[in-house]
Amino acid sequence: MSGGGQSRRSSIDVLIRVRPLRAELQEMKSAWDISASTLREKGNPDSLFTFDHVYGTDTTTQTLYERSVRNSIVTNVVKGYNGTVLAYGQTGSGKSYTMLGGSVSGDYSSPDGIVTLAVRDLFSDIEQEQQRNPSMRVTVYVTMVEIYNEQLRDLLVPPGAATLPLLIRENEHGVYVHNAIKRQVASARECVRVIHTHAAARVSASTAMNEMSSRSHCVVRILVERIIPLEDVSDFFSMSSEEEGENGDGMKRKIVAALNLVDLAGSERVAKTGSTGVRMVEGGHINKSLTILTTVISRLTEMSVSGNGSCGATPTFVPYRDSRLTHLLKTAIGGNSLTAVFCCITPAVQHVDESRSTLQFAARAKAIKNKVSVNEVADSKTKLRMMEAEIRRYKRMMLATTIYLWSKNVRIKHLQEKLDELCHLGAADPAAAASASGGGPYALRTTPKEQQRVIIEELTRQNGVLQQELAEAREALERQLGPENKTLAGTQVTAAVAMGLADDGEKQQLRADVRDLEQMLKETLDEKSAIQASMDELDNFCKELEEENAAHASANKKLQTTCQELQKLLDAKEGADCAAMEEVNLLKEQLSKTQSNLLEKGRGDEYLQQLTKLHIEHQELQYAHHQLQERHNREMNEAGVEMGELRRKIDELEDEMAELRDANKLQNSYLWRLLSVASVVSRGKAVDGDEITSTVRGAQVDAAVKTLTTFVQTSLEKNPASFGSHNDVQLTPPNWKPQDEHQQGIIGNGGNKNDNSKDNTVLLKRIDELQKQLLAKDAQRDVIIDSKLKRMQNLALRLHTNNAAFVEELRRSYTLCEELFRFVEKQPKLAPKLAKAGLEPMSFKAAIDRALQSKIPTKPYGHN
């Protein structure tokens, strides 16, 4: 893949998105002052960050996409440029919501994410391109890869299917994942369905900060492959119609562009997320990869600021390969891609440090410059044809230039002939030369400079000769005519002077024509020099094209020679294989004959030694297999015992939980009865149980309830009128006695009507105290249940860890068994003895399938 056009520098677009405060996480106060392009920390006014776009809590994903992704990235992907959209930030800051929308958490009524919007617009733009160019063929592929604990995983692989190892490789076209599945999609609906269906298979878990926390980095790559047929660029001068039919057809232009949609896992702190066990290990890998990403961004920023790409500067090392994430994103950050980074932050005060770190990362990423170009892939045949067509075009230009120069030379030669003729005429008759020069002004304007100088010198010499002859003729005439002819001589002299003046006018006209000729000559020479420079440049370019064509031809010839040599080697190898097979058959025949001869002659000691050796090896293999089988059975038994113990503990915990539930029901019934009595005594007034200040035992509560009951019964017997319509309630046992002096005092004074209000106040206070005691015991019971639930969670985690170790040991056992049977396949003589020993090949995958299909043992419910 090479740039098909001019490359250009492009900065990474860094955009900030602030999610709203969440009351369920106790986020009540914002730590930032947010504007359209700046964020300022309230507690530190000097901490100011400025960006191109800052999207507040009221901005929708649709608005964010239309402003920052639609025209800058998606439209250019259809034109052949690579594009990348990256979401970065703290855990729970809204990265997955921004990229995938609410479907990641099962809320399909929420707005679509950037992935869905980009896919729809991408297919819409592709459809418009196909309408403009119906001969163009477009194919779209989708790959989905996640990086979990620094391991690559293909999300498009069906569950249980065999997979090849995924490797990150790099060539002249960029970075790609080797062996990753590329699924072809035909519409936006199908593409969105594939992405959202397989995105649900990502590893996610609940933490204290996010109920659906992504535990892996997800990279969705959409490849757009366009094949554009090229017009016939051959000319009829250089090839016949048959050659034109053979070489002109099938030329095409292939452009491949990639749209990378990356949802990164969020950075997190264990103190805030409360992660333990597996979650803590996942968080460590996530933070490590994001730290390396920050280092790469810092190095690239240093290169952009210091101009490291200039000559003489020491190149800065960028550690792309320190992490799978940065290696996979090498093209997106600092490479051939149009990139937009969405940095999501949480505005709450308790997360101000994480938000400040995210903004510092965004500020560094702004300085990175990517070098982007159209990704055009041309096969050698098409490229060779285009170069040949270019060479033919330049040859036609050279031919046209040669013809033009030839016509110029012919014209110059013709004008030189005219100039020579003019010179002869000027020597013989100046008037005729003047008339000839007047009749041919175009010819004079094209006379060379040297010829003009010769003409001027010749005319000057002829003028001087004529002047001298005129003076001699005048003197001779005066001597011959005498005084009487002085008047006639004077007239003749006047005529001669007039003729000389005429000659001077003609000479000035010739000088003006010569100046015009000099100017035209200079222009002609400049034009000729420019044409010659163009010709030299064309010659050099044609030479370069011819050299490149010759290099391609030489490379093709070398490749053909190499192919021929390889074909010869293949033929020789086939011949050698045939000869080796014949030799093996011959050796087998000789071996059988030798064995029969040795057996017949009684000299088979060596053969018996070989059999003995093979028998010993077979015994050793059988013993090794037996040891492996015993080890496997022992590990299976140990794992079974551990699983049984864990199941027993789980059953015990379930029984304890059931008992606690029954005890809770009993206490609730006591509380209900107590509240009923309190309602009767307080005439329906509610009892406030918000403030619990004391902790009592169960026996004390029972005693208090019994005391209250007896006290109520005594009050009803002594003062039935004070309770209104409740005077017919008979609650007093036949042989009831007061329990302490305080009750005796209350009962003794119960007959006094003036003390009724005082008795009621004391009764209400007593009921209040008893209710608070019951609430305190209920809180104590909740604490006990929570501790037991935590114990159950720890036991479940241990069960999961032991189960994983058990599965790994099973895998090793089955691997050793498969290696044993592969060794037996190489020694066919051991197969009957292996079968006789009762050993059969075992497959780990088949064992897992059987385990999945087996029924889980259940325990009947019910206890007590």
N, C-alpha and C positions, 0 to 999 in steps of 0.2 A: 504494500500500500504506500503510495507516494502522493505527495501533494500535486494535484492536478492543476493548480493555479498558483497565484502569488500568495505567499504566507504573510500573516500579519500578527502583530502583538496584541494580546487582549488581557486585561486585568481580570482577576477573579471578582465577581460581584458578591459582596458580603451584605446580607440583609438580616436585620434583627427583628424577632417576633417575641412579644411579651404576652404570656398567657394570663388570664384573669386570676384573681385570688380565690382560693378554695376554702370555704368555711369549715368543711369537714376535716381539714388538716390544720385547723387553728391558725389560718393565715388571715390576719385582721388588718395589717398595716403594710403599705408599700414603702420600699426603701429607695425609690428612684423617682426623679422628676423626668417625665417622658415628653418629648416633642417629636415633630415630624422627622428630624434628622439627628437629634442628640439625646443622650441619657446622662443625667447628673445625679450623683449619689447625694441623698439628703444629709447624711451624717458627715460627709466629706465634700464640701463644695469644689475643692480642687480636682476631684476625680470626675473628669468630663470626657465622654466618648462621643465622637462624631462619625456618622456613617451616611451613605447615600440615602438609605431608606430605613426608618424605624417604624414598625407596624405595632400599634398599640393593641390594647385588649379588645377593642371593638371592631378590629379589622377582620373580615372573613377570609377564608382560604381562597375563594374565588377572586377577590380583589387582589390579594397578594400574588396569585398566579398570573393574572392578566398584566400586572404592572412589571413583574420581574422575571417571568419565565417564558411567557407565550411568544413574544417577538424576538427576544434575545437568544433563546436556546432552541425551542421546538421548531420554529420556522427555519432556522439555520441547519437543523438536523436533516430536514427534507432536502436542503441544498447540498448536502454532502459533508457538513462539519460534525465533529463529535461534540456531544453535550453531556454535562453532568450536573445533577441537582443533589445537594448533600445537606442533610439535617444533622446538626451538632448541638449538644447541650447537656444539661444536668438531667438525671433521671426524674421523670415526672414533669418535664417542662413542656411537653406537647410535640415532640418530634414525630412519633408515629401518627399522631392525630393530623399533623401537617402533611405528612407524606401519603398516608393511606386512608385518612378520614376516620369516621366513627366505626367503620366496619371491622376494624382491628379489635374492638371490644364488643362486637356483636350488635352495635347500635346502627342499623342500616337506614334509619330515618335522618341521621345527621348529615351535614354537607359532605360532598366528595372531597378527597384529598388531591394533592398535586399529581399523583400517579394516574388517577382516573382522568383528570382534566387533560393532562399531557397526552395520554394515549388517544383520547377522542380527537383532539386537535391534530395530532400527528397523522391519523388516518384520514382526516378531512383534507389536510394539505396534500397528502399523497393522491387522493382522488382528484383533486384539482390539477395536479401535475399530469396525471394520466389523461385527463380531458384535453389538456393543451398538447400533449404528445402521446397519441394513442399507440404508437409503436413501442413505447417504453414498457418494460416489464419490471414490476416491483414485488419483492418478497420480504416479509417481515418475520423475524425470529425472536423468541423470548428465552432468556436463561435467568434462573434464580438461584443464587448461592448465598448461604449464610456462613458466618465465621463464628463458631461456638467454641470457646476455650482454645483459641488459636488453631482450630481444626476446621477444614472446609467440609461443607455438607451441601449436596445438591437437593434443593427443595422440590424439583420436578421428578425425582425418582419415586416410583410407586412404593408403598410400604412392602417390605419383604423381598423386593427385587434385588438381584445381584448387581453390584456397582463396581466400577473400576476406580482406582485411587485418583482423587482430584489433585492436580498439580498446577501451580502458577508458573506459566512460561512467558517468555518474552522474545519477540523477533523484531524485524524491521518495521512491522505494522503496529506494534504496541504490545500491551500486556493482555493476556487472556488466560482462561481457566481450561486446562486440557482435560478431556473426558467429560466435561459438563454437557448436559443434555440441552440441545437447541430445539425448541418446539416451534413449528411454523404456525402462525395465526393469520387468519384471513380477514378479520374484522375487528373493530374496536371493542365490540361486545365480548367476543371470544377472548381477546387479549386481557381485558379487565377481569373476566371470570377466572382465567387461568392464574392471574397474579393474586387475586384475593383468595382463591381457593387454597393455593399452596402457601400463601403468607400465613394462613392459620396454623400451618405445621411448624412455625418458628418456636423456638424454646422461649417460654415466658413464665413468669412466676409472680406471686404477690409479695410485696415488701411493705414496710411501714410508710413509704412515701408514694407508692404507686401500686394499685391493685392489679394492674396488667403490665408489669415491667418487662421489657424485652431484655433477654439475657444473651443476645447475639446480635452481630452486625448483619444486616440484610442488604444485598446488592442485586437489584433488578436491572438487567441489561436488555435493551431492545435494539436489535440489529436491523437496519433498513438497507436492503441491497437493491440497487437500481442498475438495470442493464439497458443501455441506450444504443440502438443501432446507428452507425455512422453513415453519412452520405458517401457515395462513390467519389473518391478523390483522384482517380486515375485519369490520364489524358490520352487522347487518341493518337498523339504523335509518338508516344513511347511504347505502346503495346498494341497488339492486334486485338480483334474482338474476342478471340478464343481465350487469350491470356487475360483480357479484362473480365471475362466471365469467371475465370478460375480465381483470380486474385482480388477482384473487387467485391465479391459477396462475403458475408459473414463477419465483416469488421464491426466491432461493437466497443462501447465504452462502459466499464463497470465501476460504479461508485458505491462504496460501503461506508455507512455512518452508524455510530452507536450512541444511544441515549442511555446513560447510566443514572438510575434513581436509587440513591443510597439512604437507608434509614439506620443510623448508628445507634448502638446501645448507649445509654446515658451514664456519665460518670457518677459515682456515688461514694458516700462515706458510711462505713459500717456503723458508726455511732448514731447516724440518723435513720438508716434503713433497717437496722436491727437484724441484719443477715447473719446466719449461722450455717455451719456445715457446707453443703453443696453451694448454697447461695453466696457464701463468702468467697469460695474458690472462683465462682463465676465473676463476682465483682472484681477480684484481683486481676483476672485476665482482661476484663473490660478496661479497667483503669490503666493497665500496662499498655494495651494497644493504643488508647487515646493519648497517653503520654508520648509514645513514639510518634504519633501523628503530630502532636504539638512540636516535637523536636524537628521533624521534617519541615513543617511550616516555618519554623524559626530559621533553619538553614537556608531555605529558599528565599525568605525575606532578606537575609543578609546578602545573598547573591544579587537580588534585584536592586538593593539600595547601593551596594558598593560597586556595581557594574562588573561582576565577576566574569562575565562572558567575554570581556575585552582581552586583547592580546597581551601576553606578558604577565597576566594575573594568575595567582596560584588557585586552582579549582578547589571549591569547598565540597567536602564529601557529604552527601545526603544519604542517610541510612534508611533507604526505602525497604531493604530486605530484613530489617530487624523485626518486622511484624507482617503477618499475612495481610492485614488491612492496608497498610501503606504500600506494600508491594502491588496489591490489586488496584489501588487508586493512583499509581504512578503516572498514568496518562492524564488523569483529571487534575492533579496538582503539579503544575510546572511542566505539563506536556502539551500534546496536541488536542486540546479540548476547550470548549466554552463552558465555564464552570460558574455555578451560583451556589453559595453556601448560606443556608438559613441557620442562624444561631438563635436557638430558643432559650429564653431565660425565665426564671420565676421571680416576680417582683417582691416577694415577701421579705420581711426584715430578717427572719431566721436563716435565709438562704443567700444573704448578700455576698458572702465570700465566693460561693460557687458562681453566682451571676457575674461578679467582677472578673473571675478567671475566664469565663466564657467570652466576655467582651474583649479582654486582652488577646485571646486567641483570634477573635474576629479582626481586631486592629492589625495584627501581624499578617493575616491572610490577605488583607487588602493590597499589600505591596507586591504580591506575586504576579508575574507576567507569564502568560501562556503564549506559545507560538502555535497558532491554529492555521490549518489549511484544509482544502478539500481532499478527502481521502479517495483517490482514484486508483483502481486496480486494473492494469492492462496486461493481457497475456503477451508473450513475446511475439506471436504471429501478428497480432493487431499493431503492436508497437513498431514492428519492422515495416509493416505496410504504411503506417503513418509517416515514418521517417523517409521511406522511399518516395511517398507523395510529396513530402516537403522538399526533398532533393530535386524532384522533377519540377516543382514550382520555381525553385531558385535557378534551375537550368533554363527555364523559359524566360525568366527575368534577365539572365545573362545573354540569352540569344537576342531578346528585344534590345538590350543595351548595345550589343555588338552591331546590330543592324543600324541603330541610330547613329553610332559613332562612324560606321562605314559611310552612311549618307552625309555626315558632316565632312568627312575627309574628302569625299567626292566633290562636295560643294566648294571646299577650300581649294582643291586642285583646280577646279574650273575658274575660280576667282583669281588664282595665281596666273593662269593663262591670260585672263583678261588684263591683269596688271602688266604682264610682259608686253602685250599688244599696245597698251596705253603708253608704256615707256618708249616703244619704237615710234609711235605717233608723235609723242612729245619731242623726241629728238628731231623728227622730220618737220613737223608743223605744229607749233604751240597752239594755234587756234583750233586745229583738228583735235589736239589732245584735250583742250578745254571742252570742246563739244562732246568728245567721247566720254570725258569724265562726268559731264553734265548728264549724259544719257545713261550712265551706269552708276548711279549713286550707291546702290546696294552692293555692287562689286567693290567700289572704293572703300566702303565701310568695313569690308571683310579682308583688306590687304594687310599682310603682316607688317610689323613695325620696321624691320630692317629694310624691307622693300621700299617703305615710304621714305626712309632717310636717303636711299640711293636716288629716288626720284627727285627729291628736293635738291640734292647736290648737282644732279645733271641739269635741272632747269636753271639753277643759279649760274653754272658754267656757260650754258648756251646764251643766257641773257647778257653775261659779260662779253662774250664774243660778238654778239649782235651790236652792243653799244660801241665796241671798238671799231667794228666795220663801219658803223654809221658815222663816227667822227672822221675816219680816214676818207670816206666818200665825200663828206662835206668839204674837207680841205682841198681835195683834188678838184672838186667842182668850182670852188672859188678861184683857184689858180687858172682854170681853163676859161671860165666865162668872163672874167674881168669886171670892171666897174659897171658896165652897162647892164650887166645881168644880176646886179646885187639884189634888186627887188625880187626877181624870180628865185634867187637863191634863198633869200629870207623866207619866202613862202614855203619853199621846200623844207627849210630848217624847221619851220613851224609845224609842218606836216610830220616831220620825223619825231619832233618832241611829242606830238599827239599820239604817234604810234608807240613811243616809249611809255607814255602814261597808260595807254591801253594794256601794254604788256604788264605794267605794275598792277593793274586791277585784276588781270587774270592770275597773277602770282598770288595776290591776297586770297582770291577764291580757292586756289589750290592749297594754300596754307590752312584755310578753314576746313577744307575737305580732309586734309591730313590729320588735323586735330580730331575731327569726327572719327576717322579711321583708327587713331590711337585709342580713343575711348572704347570703341566697339571691340578692338583687339583685346584690350584689357578685360572687358566683360566676357569675351569668348574664352580667354585663357582661364579666368576664374571658374567659368562653367565647366571647362574641360577638366580642371583640377578636382572640382567636386565630383564629377562623374567618375574620374579615375579613382578617387578615394572610395566611392561607393562600390566600384568594381573590385577594388582590393579587398574591401570588407566582405563582399559577396564571395569572392574567391576563398578567403580565409574560412568563412562559415561553411562553404561547400566542402572545403578540405576537411574541416572538423566532422561534418556529417559523413563524408566518405570514410574518414578514419573510424568513426563510431560504427558505421555500417560494416566496415571491414572487421572491426573487433567483434561485432555481433556474429558476422559470418564465421570468423575464426572460432568464436565460442561455440557456435552451432556445430561447426565441423569437429571441434574437440569432443563435444557431447556425442555426436554421431560415432566418432571413433571410440569413445568410451563405451557407448552402448554396444557397438560391435564387439569390443573386447569382452564386455560382460557377457554378451550372448555366447561368445566363444568359450568363456569360462564356464557358463552354465552347461553348454554342450559337453565340454570336457568333464564337468562334474557328473553329468548324467552318465557319460561313458565310464567314468571311474566308479560310479555307484554300481552300474551294471557289472563291471569287471569285479568289483568287490563282492557283489552278490554271487557271481559265478565262483569266485575263489572261496567264499564261505561255504557254498554248496559242495564244492570239491573237498574242502577240509572236513566237512561233516561226513561225506562219504568215506574219506580216508580214516577219520576217527572211528566210524562204525566198523570199518574193515579191521583196523588195528585192535579195537576192543574184542572183536570176535576172534582174531588170531591169538590175542593174549589169553582169552578164556580157554580156547582150544588147547593151547600149549601149556596152560597152568602157570603162566607168568603174569598174573593180574594183580600183583602186590600194589603197584602204583595206582591202579584203578581203584582198588579197595581203600587205599589211603585217601584218595579223593572223596570217595563215598563217605568214609568215616569223618573227614573234615566237614563235608556238607551236613552230615547228620549232627555233628557237634554244633555247627552254626545254627541249625534248625532248633536244637534243644535250647541254645542260648536265646534265640529269638522267642521261642515259646515261653521260656522262663521270664524274659523281659516283659512279654505281653501279660503273663500271669501277674507279675508284680504290678504292672500298670492297672490291670483289672482290679486287683485287690486294693490298690491305692484309690482307684476311682470309687469302688464300693464303700471303702472306709470313709472317704470324703462325703459320699452321698449319705451315708448313715449319720455322720456328724452333722451335716447340714440339715438332715431330717430331724435329728434330735433338737438342734437349735431352733428350727422352725416350729417343732411341737412345743418347745418351751415358750417360744414367743407367742404362739397361739394360746397356750394355757394362761400366760400373763394377760394377754388381751381379753380372754374370757373372764378372768378374775376382775380385771378393771371394768368390764361391762357389768358384771354382777354388782361391783361396788357402786357404779353409777346408778344402777337400778334401785339399789337400796337407798342411795342418797335421794333419788327421785321420790321413793315412797315416804322417806322421812320428811322430805319437803312438803309432800301432800298432807301428811299428818300435822305438821306445824302450821300449814296454811289453814287446816280445819280448826285447830286451836285458835289461831288468830281470828278466823271468821266468827267463831263463837264469842270470843272476847269482844270483838268489835260490835257484835249484835247486842251483847249485854250493855256495852258502853253506850250504844245508840239509844237503848231503852232508858238507861239511867239519865243520860244527858238530853233526853227528849229530842233525839234526831240531830243534835249538833255534831259536826265533824270534829275529829281529834287530829291535831297537827302532829305529824310524825317526822318532820324534816330534820330536826336536830337530835342526833343520837349521841349521848355523852357517856353512857355506861355499858358495860359488858357483863352479862349474867349467864349462869349455867341453866341447863334444861330443867333441873330439879327445882331451882329457885323460881323459874317461870311457872312451873306447875303449881308450886305452893302459892305463888302470888295469885294465879287464876282461881285456885280453890278459896283463898282468903277473900278475894273480890266477890266470888259467888255467894259465899256465906254472908258477907257483909251486905250484899244487895238483898238477899232474902230477909235478913233481919230488918233492914230499912223498910222493906215492903210490909213486913208484919207490923212494925211499930207505927209507920206513917203511911197508910195506904192512900190517904186523900191527897198527899203531895205529889203523887205520880199520875193523877188524872184517871184515864180510862184503863190503866194497867193494874188496878187494885185487885183484879180477879186472878192474877197470875200467882199460882201456888208453887213456889220454888224451895220452900224450907223443908229440910229433912226432919223426921220426927224427933230424933235425939241429937240435935245440933247444939254445940257449945262454943262459946268464943275462945279464941286461941291465945290471946294476949290481953294485957291490961288496957291497951289502947282501944281495942275493939269493945271491951267491957264498958269503958267510959263512954264510948259513942253510943252503945246500945242502951246504957242506963239513962242517958239523956235524950234518947230518941223520942220519948213521949212528949217532950216539950215542944210545942208548936213554934215557939220563938227561935229555936235552934235548928229549924229545918233547912234554912239556907246555908248555915254553916256545915251541916252534914253533907249537903249536896256538893259544896265546894271541896270538902275533903275527899269525897268519893271521886270527883272528877280528877283531882290531882293524882289519886291512886291509880285510876285508869290510865292517865297520861304516862305515869312512870312504867306501868306494866307494858304498855304498847311500845315504849322506847326500848325496853328490855327485849321484847320480841324482835323488833327491827334489828337490834344489835346482834342477836343470835343469828338472824337470817343473813346478815352481812358476813358473820364469821363462817357460816356454812358455805357462802359463795366463795370465800377465800380458799376453803378446803377443796372445793370442787375444782377451782382453777389450778391449784397445785397438782391435783390428780390428773387433770387434762394435760398439763405440761409433761408429767411423767409418761402418759400415753403417747404423746408426740415424740418424746425421746426414744421410747421403745419402738415406735414405728420407724424412726430414722435408723436405729440400729438394725431393725429387720431389713430395711432397704439396702443398707451397706452390706450386711451378711449375704443377702440374696445376690447382690452384684458380684461379691467375691466367689460365691458358689457357682454362678454362671461362668465366671472366668476360669475357674478350675475345671468345670465341665468342658469348656472350649479347649483347654490344653489337653485334657484326656482324649477327647475325640480327635484332636490334631495328631497326637502320638499314635492313635489307632490308624488314622489315615496314612501316616508315614510308614507304619509297619506293613500295611497292605500294598503301598506303592513299592516297598522294597521286595515284597513277595512277587509282585508283578514282574520285577526284573529277574527274579530267580524262579522260573516256572516250576522247577522240580519241588519247591517247598509248598506249592499250593495244595496238593492232595493232603499233605500232612497237616496243614493249617485247617483244612476243611474237616479232617478227621478229628482234630482237637476241639471242634465245635465253635471256632472263632469266625465271626461274621463282621463285615465292614459296617461301621457305625457313622452316621452323619449328624453333625451338630444341628444343622438346620432342620432335619427330620425330627430330632429330639425336641427342639423348640416347638415345632408344629404340633407334635403329640401333646406336649405340655399345655399349649394354648387350647387344644380341643378337649382336654380332660375337664371333668366337672370339679368345681371347687367344693370341698366338704363343708357342710353347714351344720350348725348346732341349733337344736330347737330352742326357741325362746321360752322364757318363763322361769321364775325362781320364787323362793320364799313361799 
